[in-house]
Amino acid sequence: MINPQDKALETIRRLLKLGTSSNEHEAALALQKAADIARRHSIDLGCVRAEEDRARVAEHTFQSRVLFDVVEKAATSLCMAIFRVRCLFDMRSATYVGMEHNVVAAVAAHAFVIEQCGRDLKAFKRGRWKRSRQRTPEGAAHQFCLGWAFAVKHRYQADLAVAEPESQIEDSKTAIILRSQDREVAHYMEQYHGDCPVEKNKRRFKRNDDAVLAGMRAGREVRIGRQIETSGQMTLAERSAV
């Protein structure tokens, strides 16, 4: 059930769109009504205007082997969790779908994750070869990447918990806007990609706790930032590998 503030925000968005009408009388009435609703529900109209100016659903397609490559799979799952994007993929490509600023950030982070996770996975394989003179099976590599992605996500959540008290807006305007964006993306997916099948990973690997723990140890040293909504302004935390 949509709460009153969310419903008011949706109404304001529609009225702001009507405010661009070529009919001056209709546009003026729509803007006036939007301002009245914003005052009644303590919503910052300027913040909503700024959000509308830059927030559009977008998609970006790129070459990918996510169906076959464990590092690519870790990258897409991590970006989906952190940047609130959806991912569609086939044999040779992947497409991120989400709000435009989130898609841009996810694409940039995707390249960083592949580079860093791939480097850590190679180091894990070299270490395993030196110890036992055995090649790393696909299942161990997959579980290393799972542990790695889990640790990076946990680090991100810890960093966000520290940063959020400063960026959090009173009466949770940020949460309202994010929920509204999620609904907009869901509507876009239903409208333009409703017939896309959901890919399921049918492969099953033997659990390898050593590989998972090794991935978590490597992932703990990696920090990925995301865009944080604050009063209509955007700040992008640095992506860095320690």
C-alpha positions as CSV (number, residue, x, y, z in Angstrom):
1,M,0.0,0.0,0.0
2,I,1.3,3.4,-1.0
3,N,1.7,5.8,1.9
4,P,0.2,9.4,1.6
5,Q,3.6,11.1,1.0
6,D,4.5,8.7,-1.8
7,K,1.1,9.2,-3.4
8,A,1.5,13.0,-3.1
9,L,5.0,12.8,-4.7
10,E,3.6,10.9,-7.7
11,T,0.8,13.5,-8.1
12,I,3.4,16.3,-7.9
13,R,5.5,14.6,-10.6
14,R,2.4,14.4,-12.9
15,L,1.6,18.0,-12.2
16,L,5.1,19.2,-13.0
17,K,4.9,17.4,-16.3
18,L,1.6,19.3,-17.0
19,G,3.4,22.5,-16.0
20,T,5.4,22.2,-19.3
21,S,2.2,22.3,-21.3
22,S,2.0,24.8,-24.2
23,N,-1.3,25.9,-22.7
24,E,-0.2,28.7,-20.3
25,H,-3.4,28.6,-18.2
26,E,-3.2,24.8,-17.8
27,A,0.5,24.9,-17.0
28,A,0.0,27.7,-14.4
29,L,-2.8,25.8,-12.7
30,A,-0.8,22.6,-12.6
31,L,2.2,24.3,-11.0
32,Q,0.1,26.0,-8.5
33,K,-1.6,22.8,-7.5
34,A,1.8,21.0,-7.3
35,A,3.1,23.8,-4.9
36,D,0.0,23.5,-2.7
37,I,0.3,19.7,-2.4
38,A,4.0,20.0,-1.7
39,R,3.3,22.4,1.2
40,R,0.6,20.2,2.7
41,H,2.9,17.2,2.7
42,S,6.2,19.0,3.6
43,I,7.8,18.0,0.4
44,D,10.6,20.2,-1.0
45,L,9.3,21.2,-4.5
46,G,12.7,22.4,-5.6
47,C,14.2,19.0,-4.7
48,V,11.5,17.2,-6.8
49,R,12.1,19.6,-9.7
50,A,15.8,18.9,-9.7
51,E,15.2,15.2,-9.5
52,E,12.8,15.4,-12.4
53,D,15.3,17.3,-14.5
54,R,18.0,14.6,-14.2
55,A,16.2,11.4,-13.3
56,R,15.1,9.4,-16.3
57,V,14.9,5.6,-16.9
58,A,17.8,4.6,-19.1
59,E,19.4,1.4,-20.3
60,H,23.0,0.6,-21.4
61,T,24.0,-2.5,-23.3
62,F,27.5,-3.8,-23.4
63,Q,29.4,-6.9,-24.3
64,S,29.3,-9.5,-21.5
65,R,29.8,-13.1,-20.8
66,V,27.8,-13.1,-17.6
67,L,26.2,-16.5,-18.4
68,F,29.7,-18.2,-18.5
69,D,32.1,-16.0,-16.6
70,V,32.1,-16.1,-12.7
71,V,33.8,-12.7,-12.5
72,E,31.1,-11.1,-14.7
73,K,28.4,-12.8,-12.7
74,A,29.9,-11.3,-9.5
75,A,30.1,-7.8,-11.1
76,T,26.5,-7.8,-12.3
77,S,25.0,-9.1,-9.0
78,L,27.0,-6.6,-7.0
79,C,26.1,-3.6,-9.2
80,M,22.4,-4.6,-9.1
81,A,22.5,-4.7,-5.3
82,I,24.4,-1.4,-4.8
83,F,23.1,0.8,-7.7
84,R,19.4,-0.3,-7.8
85,V,19.5,-1.4,-11.4
86,R,18.1,-4.3,-13.2
87,C,20.2,-6.5,-15.6
88,L,19.1,-8.3,-18.7
89,F,21.6,-10.6,-20.4
90,D,21.9,-13.1,-23.2
91,M,24.8,-15.1,-24.6
92,R,27.0,-12.2,-25.6
93,S,25.7,-9.0,-24.0
94,A,24.2,-7.5,-20.9
95,T,21.9,-4.5,-20.4
96,Y,21.6,-2.4,-17.2
97,V,18.2,-0.7,-16.8
98,G,17.5,1.9,-14.1
99,M,17.5,5.6,-13.4
100,E,20.0,7.3,-15.7
101,H,22.5,8.3,-12.9
102,N,22.4,4.8,-11.4
103,V,23.0,3.2,-14.8
104,V,26.0,5.4,-15.4
105,A,27.4,4.6,-12.0
106,A,26.8,0.9,-12.4
107,V,28.5,0.7,-15.8
108,A,31.6,2.5,-14.3
109,A,31.6,0.2,-11.3
110,H,31.1,-2.9,-13.4
111,A,34.4,-2.3,-15.2
112,F,36.2,-1.7,-11.9
113,V,34.7,-4.8,-10.3
114,I,35.7,-7.0,-13.2
115,E,39.3,-5.7,-13.1
116,Q,39.7,-5.9,-9.3
117,C,37.8,-9.2,-8.8
118,G,39.6,-10.8,-11.7
119,R,43.0,-9.7,-10.2
120,D,42.1,-11.2,-6.8
121,L,40.8,-14.4,-8.4
122,K,44.1,-14.8,-10.3
123,A,46.0,-14.3,-7.1
124,F,43.9,-17.0,-5.4
125,K,44.5,-19.4,-8.2
126,R,48.3,-18.8,-8.2
127,G,48.4,-19.3,-4.4
128,R,46.4,-22.6,-4.7
129,W,48.7,-23.8,-7.5
130,K,51.8,-23.1,-5.4
131,R,50.4,-24.9,-2.4
132,S,48.9,-28.0,-4.0
133,R,50.0,-28.0,-7.7
134,Q,46.3,-28.3,-8.6
135,R,44.3,-26.1,-10.9
136,T,41.3,-24.3,-9.4
137,P,38.1,-26.0,-10.4
138,E,35.2,-23.8,-11.7
139,G,33.2,-24.4,-8.5
140,A,36.0,-23.0,-6.3
141,A,36.4,-20.0,-8.5
142,H,32.6,-19.3,-8.5
143,Q,32.5,-19.5,-4.7
144,F,35.6,-17.3,-4.3
145,C,33.7,-14.6,-6.4
146,L,30.6,-15.1,-4.3
147,G,32.5,-14.5,-1.1
148,W,34.3,-11.6,-2.7
149,A,31.1,-9.9,-3.8
150,F,29.5,-10.5,-0.4
151,A,32.4,-8.8,1.4
152,V,32.4,-5.8,-0.9
153,K,28.7,-5.4,-0.4
154,H,29.1,-5.7,3.4
155,R,31.8,-3.0,3.3
156,Y,29.6,-0.7,1.2
157,Q,26.7,-1.1,3.6
158,A,29.0,-0.3,6.6
159,D,30.3,2.8,4.8
160,L,26.7,3.9,4.0
161,A,25.6,3.4,7.6
162,V,28.4,5.8,8.6
163,A,27.5,8.4,5.9
164,E,23.7,8.2,6.1
165,P,23.2,10.3,9.3
166,E,24.7,13.3,7.5
167,S,22.9,12.7,4.2
168,Q,19.5,11.6,5.6
169,I,16.7,14.2,5.1
170,E,14.1,14.8,7.8
171,D,10.8,13.0,7.1
172,S,12.6,10.5,4.8
173,K,12.3,12.4,1.5
174,T,15.2,10.4,0.2
175,A,13.4,7.1,0.9
176,I,10.3,8.4,-0.8
177,I,12.2,9.4,-3.9
178,L,14.0,6.1,-4.1
179,R,10.7,4.1,-3.8
180,S,9.2,6.3,-6.5
181,Q,12.2,5.6,-8.8
182,D,12.0,1.9,-8.2
183,R,8.3,2.0,-9.2
184,E,9.2,4.0,-12.3
185,V,11.9,1.4,-13.3
186,A,9.5,-1.5,-12.6
187,H,6.9,0.2,-14.9
188,Y,9.5,0.7,-17.6
189,M,10.6,-3.0,-17.4
190,E,7.0,-4.1,-17.6
191,Q,6.3,-1.9,-20.6
192,Y,9.4,-2.5,-22.7
193,H,10.9,-5.7,-21.4
194,G,7.9,-7.6,-20.1
195,D,8.6,-10.6,-22.4
196,C,12.2,-11.1,-21.3
197,P,12.7,-14.5,-19.6
198,V,14.3,-14.6,-16.2
199,E,17.6,-16.3,-16.4
200,K,18.3,-18.9,-13.7
201,N,21.6,-20.4,-12.8
202,K,21.0,-24.1,-13.1
203,R,24.6,-25.1,-12.4
204,R,25.3,-26.4,-8.9
205,F,28.8,-26.5,-7.4
206,K,30.1,-28.4,-4.4
207,R,30.5,-26.0,-1.5
208,N,34.1,-24.9,-0.9
209,D,34.4,-23.0,2.4
210,D,38.1,-22.2,1.8
211,A,37.3,-20.5,-1.5
212,V,34.4,-18.5,0.0
213,L,36.6,-17.3,3.0
214,A,39.5,-16.5,0.7
215,G,37.1,-14.4,-1.4
216,M,35.7,-12.6,1.6
217,R,39.3,-11.8,2.8
218,A,40.1,-10.3,-0.5
219,G,36.8,-8.4,-0.9
220,R,37.1,-6.8,2.6
221,E,39.9,-4.6,1.1
222,V,37.8,-3.2,-1.7
223,R,35.5,-0.2,-1.4
224,I,32.9,0.8,-3.9
225,G,30.9,4.0,-3.6
226,R,27.5,4.9,-4.9
227,Q,25.5,8.0,-5.5
228,I,23.8,9.3,-2.4
229,E,20.7,11.5,-2.6
230,T,21.0,14.6,-0.5
231,S,18.6,17.6,-0.9
232,G,18.7,17.4,-4.7
233,Q,22.5,17.2,-4.8
234,M,24.5,14.2,-5.8
235,T,27.8,13.0,-4.3
236,L,29.7,10.0,-5.7
237,A,32.0,8.3,-3.2
238,E,35.3,7.2,-4.6
239,R,35.8,3.7,-5.9
240,S,39.1,2.4,-4.6
241,A,40.9,-0.8,-4.0
242,V,43.1,-0.8,-0.9
